[in-house]
Amino acid sequence: MPDTACGFHDMPILDMPAPPASVKRNARRRRLRSRLLRAGRDAVDERELLELLLAGCHAGNDSAALAAGLIERFGTASRALAARPDRLRGSPGMTEDAVAALKAAEALGIAMAREAVPDAVRPSLGNYREVIDYCRTLAGHGEVETFHLLFLDRKSRLIADERQQSGTVSHAPAFPREVCIRALERQASALIACHNHPSADPAPSRSDIETTKRIEWALKTIDVALLDHIIVTPTAAFSFKEKGLL
């Protein structure tokens, strides 16, 4: 007698519905988060770090796609963090919370680098490399050239740093008169100048060398020393002092 009591063999087999995209995204974020916390930052790449950073800012949105879009647009995560807010807003899917998260991450990175700056900031000291690393963190990842000043007191301690000018991909203006005014306002005894080369080549141009000489001369008239001018890229640096140009 055929077994027809339940008739299970006659019922069509139905495919289980695929989990919604949000469930997949949440599962992926949990895996990334677990990997980062368990194995450290070397266990995730920079796109994944951006994804984790943006996850809390995009409820219901795909932070993985957003992170990939930022890498495609800016080239690296560091350049994305260093980008101007208006440039970040131009990326599809970016919200004000996401822009703020990236700029907060950049600020924290700079603050951490500043804590490593030694008490005495002088090119002749063995720990001067930390100052160069700080300048790279401060300016090395920008899309356009920016000119910065580090103000030092009479004991060569860092008082403050400021971005003085922003320019283009190949030039940032630096005005000796404005440098002198800020040095006096900050009551600085010495300065270190710093600017970036988005081209990734830290070698100074003729204009860089001439401008540095003009700033050095102008500062001498107010009894303030220009200790160095450092040109930075994401991976390299050029010190005028180390190369005998100051």
N, C-alpha and C positions, 0 to 999 in steps of 0.2 A: 504494500500500500504506500503510495507516494506521500512524502512528508510535506503537507501543505498547511500544517497547523498555524504556523506563524507567517509563512510566505516571505521570509527575509530574502531568499534567493531571487525573488521576483521584483524586489524593490530596486530602483535605479540608484547607483552610487553617485552621490553628490560631492563635488569638490568643495573643500572647506574654503571660505572666503579668505583672501589674503589680508594680513593685518594692515590697518591703515598706515599711511606714510608716517604719521606722527609717532606711532608705536615703534616703527623701525628707527626713526631718528633718535628717540629717547633711549632705545637699547644701545645704539651706536655711541651716544654720549656717555652712557654709563660705562661702556667698555673703555672708551678713551680716558675717562676720569679715573677708572680703576687702574689702568696701565700707568698713567702719569703718577698717581699717588703711590703705587706699589714699586715702580721701577725708576721713577725720576724723569727729568725733562728730556734725557737722551732717548727715552723710549717712544716719544712722539715727535713728529716733524713740526715745522713751523706753521704749516697750514692747519694741522690738527690743534695746535695751541691756539691759533686764532679762532677756530671753531668752538673750542671750549670757552674762550673768553667771550664770544658773542652769543653763546647758547642762552644765557639768562636774559638777553635783550631782545629775543625774537621768539616769543611764545607763538607756537603755531607756524613759524617760518623755518626754512631750511638753512641753518647756520653753516652747514658744510658747504653748500653752494655759495653762500655769501663769502665765506673765507676763501674759497677757490677763486671767486671773482676778484677779491682784493689782491690776491697773489698775482693773478693774471694782469691786473691793471698796474700795480705798483712794483712788481718784480719780486719783492721779499716782504716778509712780515714786518721787519724793522722799518722799511720804507713806508709801509702802510701806517704804522704807529706814528711816524714822523710827518705824515702828510697833513696839510692844512685842513681844518674842519670843512671848509667849503669844497675841497677836493674829495673828501670822504663822502660828503652828502651826495656827490654826483655818482656814486656807485649804486647800482640798482639794489633796492632792499634795505639800504642803510637808514636807520632811524636815529633820532637824536640821542636815545639811550645808547645805541651802538657806537655812535661817534664819541660820546662822552666816555664810554668804556675804553676805547682805544687810546684816547688822549690821557686818561687816568693811568693806563698801563705804561705809556711813555713817560709820564711824570714820575711814576714810582721807579722806573728803571734809571732815570737821571738822578733821582734822590739816592738810590743805592750806590750809584757810581760816585756821587759827591762824598758820601760817607767814607769812601776809600781814599779820598784825597789826603795826602799827609799834612801834618800841622805846618810844616815849612815847605813852601813851594818855590824851589829854585832849580834851574837847569843843572847846576853843579852837583846836586844831591843824587844819591843812588836810587831813591824812590821816585824820581821824576817821571818814570814811565807811567806811574799811576795817574799823573796829571795829564799826560798825553791820552791815556785811555779814557779819562773823563771827558776830554775835549771831543774824542771820537763819539762817545755816547751822546754828548750834548748836541753835536752838529753833523756827524758823519753820514747820517742816513737821509738827509734832506733831498728833495727833488730839485731844488734851486739853491744857489749859493746864499748863505747867511753869514754875517759877520758878527762875532761875539767878542766881548771883553771880560777878562777875569781880573778883578780888582784885588790888590794885595795891600796889607798894612806894612808898617816899617819892619815888622818881624817876618815878613814874607808869608803871612797867614792869609788864606782866602777870605775876603770880606763878602764878596758877592760875584755873580756873573750875570751878564745881560746880553741879550741879542740887540745889536745896534741897528743893523740894516738887513733887509732881504732884497735879493736881486733876481737874476735870471739863471738859466742853467749854466752860464759861463761867466757871470760877473755879479759881484755884490759891491756896492759903493762903500767906501770907508773914508770919512772926512776927518782929517786931523783936528780941525777946530772942535767938532762935536766930541771927539775922543778926549780932548783936553778938558772940555766943560764937564763931562761925566766924571773924569778922574778927580777934578776939584770937588765936585758935588759929593762924591763918595769918599773924599778925604783919603785917597789912595796914595801910597808911596811908590807903587810899582804896578805894572800891568802885564798881562799876557794876552795877546791877540790870537784869535782863532777863526778860521773860516773853512768851509768844506768845498770840495770839488766833486760835483755829481758825476763827472766823467770817470771817476775812480782812479785818476792819475793825480797823485799828491804833489807832483813837481810844480814849483811856483812859475808863474808867467812873468814876463818882464814888468807888466803892470803891478803884479803882487810885490815884486822886489822894490820897485820905485815907490809905491804907496807905503810900504813898511818903512823905508828910509825917511819919508816925509813925516810919518807919525812919530818915529823915534826922535827926529829933530824937534818937532813941535812939543813933545813931552819934556824934552830937556829944558825948554824955556820956562817950564813951571816946576822944574826939579822933580820930575817923576820919571822913573826908569821903565823902558820897554824891555822886559826880560826875554821875551820870545814871541815869535809869531808861528803858530802851528797850523798847518794845512792838513785836513783830515778827510779820509774816505771811509767807507764801511770796514775796510780791512787794512788800511795803511795810514801812515802819517809822515809829515815832513816838518822837521823842526829847524827854523832859521838859525837858532843858536847852535844846535848840533852841527850844522853844515857850515858854520863860520860866516853866516850872512848878517849876524848881529854881534 
